């Protein structure tokens, strides 16, 4: 880091489970502009990991929030805790990076976004898909008009990692992780759909349990319509080997992105494109670390270097859509957003 670079943001990481440890490892060298100075987890066994990562350890969030050296918190915690934890962090004057989903209700998302905005604090979201190089290319092509009028999105982000979890795990609680794989993977796809297509209008969902005893169902698909026209098909299955596919179709061309591996250990992407009056092309994109790049964008926003690219409106629209998807998964009917 050069003498002109802003100092790294001293951060407390709340939740030292699977994903929290992934982020801690990525941030250890400080290259993302964040330094984890304190780890927080109610499980005392996590203290060993905190020691190995050379961070102080707390079993209680309050202790971390009382630490004057802590400028921001990263919440890698169950989403049922997010609203309360964000409120506590804001009350302590800390910036917040929150893992997805922000909340399970539109009202909760609106409350958290408003709290951070009114306090002048940055709210970051764990939607690292936006920071994958080929997905960033799609967003730029849509914004510039290169794709023409956007018509449709097709997306699938599925895996079978949860089949080996103990049934007591919160990720297998229908009230905490409803509608199949929506809160685990599908929420990333709806985030991109909302960014590209705007405010959602309504959704119809099919959610079934076809291959497991997962309480929230293991096979989910949603068909979404948007206020300004256009549709999105989103699938998030919890009983099939890993696949991540995102495709957007416009009047001037289409782009499909397939991940070669899960984002926990990215291995690059395969991009297929079709443009008007041109042959279809296929290319490979080298691996990158979108999780770290998202956290870097958060740190730069905290330091005032640049605005954080995921807006509060996008966050609220996405959770409003999630809430409607959960309703439709139960009712099987078309639900307004």
N, C-alpha and C positions, 0 to 999 in steps of 0.2 A: 504494500500500500504506500503510495507516494505521500509526500508531505502535504500536497494539496487535496488529497482525498479526504472526505469526511470520516470522522471516527466511526468505528463499528458501533452498531446499536446493541447495547447490553440487554440481553433478553432472558426471560425465564421460560423454560419449556415445560408445559403442564401436560402430563401424560407420557410416561416412558414405556409404552407398550410397543407393538410391532411398528406402527407408523411413526411414533415419536422417536424411536431409535433410528429409523431411517433418516429423519430430518437432522437429528443430532449428529450423526455420522457425516452427512453432507456439509454441515455448517462448522465442523471442527476446525478447519483451516482458516476460517474468517473471510474467505474469498467472496462470500455473498453479502458482506457488509453487516453481518450479524454475529455476535459472540454470545453463546449460551453460557451464562454465568451461574445459573441455578436450575436444577431439575426438580420437578414436583410430581409426586405420585403417592397415592394412599397406600400402595403396596410397599412395605419396607424392603422387600427383595430388590426393588429397583435402585436402592442405594449403592449397590455394587456397580451397576452400570454407570451411575452418576460419578462415582469415584474414578472409574476407568476413563471417563470422558473429561476428567478434571473440572467438574462443576460442583458447586455446593448442592446439598440435597435437602429438600423439605418434604414432609408428609402432608403439609397443609398449604393451600393456595394463599391464605392470609399472610403467612410468613413471607412468601415471595413478594406479595404486593406491598408489604411494609418495608421492603428492602429499597432504600433510596437509590441504589446503583442500578436497579432494574428500570429500564425505560419502556419495555414492551413485553408482552406475553404471547407465546404461541400456544394455542389450545388444541392439543391432539387428544381430545377427550370425547366420550360419548355425547352425541348431539343433544340429548335430553338435558345436559348440563350447561350448554352453551349460553343460553340467555342469562342465567344467573351469574355465570363466570364473567361474561362480557360486562354486565352491569357492575360487578365488583371491581374489575380492572379499570373501567372508566372512572369510577368513584375514586380510585387511587391515582388517576392521571396517567395510566399506562396505555400505549397503543396496543392494538390487538390484531393478531393474525389467527384466524379461526379455520380449523379443518371443516370440510363439508360434511353434511349440509349445515348451513348457518342455523336453521331452526326447522321445525316440522309444520309451522303455521305462518301464514302471511303476517298476522298480527305480531308474532314474535320477531320475525325478520324486520318488520318496520320499526319496532321498538329498539332493536339493537343498532340498526343503521342510524336512527335518529339520535340515540345516545352518543354515539361516536362523533357524528357530524356536529352536534351542538357543543360538544366538548373540544372540538378542533383536533380530534385524534384520528389517526389512520385506522381503518378497518380493512384488513387483507383477508382473502379467502383462498382456501386450498384447491383452487381450480387450475391445477398445473397443466391441464390439457391445452389451455390457451397459449401456453409458452412452448409447446412442442413446435419446432421449426416449420413442419409442413402445415400444421393447423394455423400457425401465425400467418403463413402465406395465404391460406383460405380467407382468413379474416381481412387481410389487406386487399385481396382480389375483390372481395365483396364490397368493401368500403370504397374502393376506387371506381367501381362500376365495371370492372373487367369481366365479371361473370354475367353481366346484364341483370335482368329482372330475376331475382331468386324465386324458384318455384317449389322446391322440395328438398328435404333432408332425409337421408336414410342412415341410421346409426345403430351399432350394436357394440356393447362393452360388457362382456360376460366372462366368467371363470368359475372354477369349481373349488376354489381355495377353502371355502367355508364348510365343505362337507366333512372335514376332519376336526372342526372345532368342537370343544366340549359344549354340550347343550346349555350350560349355564352362561356361556359367553353372551354379552349384551348384543352382539351382532346377529344373534339368533333369537331375538325377542321381537315378536310381531308388533308390539307397541312402540319399540324404540327404533326398529329398522323395518318399516312396513313396505308392502308392495314388492315382493321379490327382491331383486338386486337394485332397486331404485336408489336407496340411500348410500349403497356401497359404490356403484358404478354409474347407474343411469343418470344420477344428478349431474355428472360431468357433461353428459350429452345434452341434457336439457339446458344447461348453462350456455353451451355453444349455440343451441338452437335459438334461444332467446336473444343472444347477442346478434345473431345473423338475421332473424326473422321478426324481431320485435315482440310486442306484447302478445301473449297467448290468449286465445278466446275460449276454447273448450278442448276436452280430451275424452277419449274412450279407451278403456284399458281391459285387457284380458290377463288375469293373473291366476296361475294354476300350480298345483303341486303334483308334478308328473314323475319325479325320479328321486325323491328324498322325503324326509320328515321335517324339513325346514318350516317352521311355523308360519312365516310370512309368504310362503310359496316359493317355488324355485324357477318358474318360467313366466316372465312378464313381458308384455309388449304394449306400447301406448301409441295411439294415433292422435296427433295434436293438430289443431287448426289455429291460425293466427289472425289477429284483428285486421291486419293489412293484407290478408290473403296468403296463400301458401300453406304447406303442411310439413309435418315431420313424423317419421316413424322411428321409435326408439325401442330397443330391446335390451333387457338387462337380466340375464339368466345366471343362476347360481349352481347349475348342474351340468355344465358343458366345459370342455377344455378352453383355455384362454383364447379369446378373440377380441380385438378392438378394431372396429371399422367405422370410419366417418366419411360420408359422401354428401356433397352439396351440388345441386343441379340448377343452372341458370340458363337464360335464353342464349347466352354467348358461349357457354361452355360448362363443363362439370369437372370436379376433382374428387378423387377417392383416396383416402389415406388409411393404410393398414399398419398397425404396430407389429413389429417382429417379436416383441416381448413385453411383458408387463412393465409398467413405469417404475416399479420398485428396483428393477435392474434393466434399464432401457438398452435396446440393441438396434435402434434405428427404425426406419419406416420405409414402406414401399408406397410410392405415389403414382397413381394412374390418372391421366388427364385426357380430356377430349374437348377440343376447341372447334368452333365453327369453321368449316372448310379446311381443317387440318387433320393429319393422321393422329390416332390415339398413341400416346407415349407412356412408357413406364420407366421410372427411375427410382434409385434408392437414395435415401437421406441418412447421413451418418448419425450415430448415437449422440444424444445430448442429455442434459440433466434439467428437465423442465421444473422439477420440484425446487431445485436450487435457484433457478432463474426467477421463479415466482417470488421466492423469499427475498431475492435481491431487489426485485421491483418494490416490495414492501419496505425494505430498508431505505431505498432511495426516496420513497414517498415520506417516510418518517423524517429524513434529513432535508426534505424540501428540494431534492434534486429534480424530481419529476412527479407528476400526479400518478396515483395508483390506477392501473388501467381497467380494473373491474369496478364499475360504478355501483353505488348503492341502489340505484333503480334496477340494474341488472340482477343484483342479489335478491331484491324483493320480488321481482317478476318470476325468478326461478323458483323461489320457495312457494309463491302462490300457485305455480304450476304443479310443484310437488304435492301440495296439499290437495289439489284437485285430482291428481293421479291416485293418491291414497284413497280418496272417496270413491273414485271410479273402480279401483281394484276390488273394493268391497261390494259396490252396487252392480257392477257390470254395465252401467248406464253411461250415457254421455253426460259429462259434468262440466258446468261453466267454471271458468277460472276466476 
